[in-house]
Amino acid sequence: MIAWPFYLGLGITVVVFGVLAWILTRLSARRNRETGATGFTQRSRLTCPKCHQVFDYDWIPGAALTAVRLGKDRYMACPLCGKWSMFNVWDAPSPASPTGFVSPRR
């Protein structure tokens, strides 16, 4: 039989993670309204140093599935030319996508 302290600790853990998720959602909501991104994602406008084309990149702070994270930079393949380069996603502007703007990740 599992003692009540286990259930108390489990309940506190669930509440803490719920509150943190709510706070992250609220903090990212303002920037998402400005950029058109959804959920926890952020949007940056990046320029490829090899093909010099501009594209929107949606990313999740603290996570990378298609890139190697190196501090503020990400080593990833350009979605337009396919060549690997370093991109600074944190300091890049985050505008709303204008009409006719190249956005290959949509």
Buried (B, 14 or more C-beta within 10 A) or exposed (E): EEEEEEEEEEEEEEEEEEEEEEEEEEEBEEEBEEBBBEEBBBBBBBEBEEBEBEBBBBBEEEEBEEBEBEEEBBEBEBBBEEEEBEBEBBEBEBBEBEEEEEBEEE
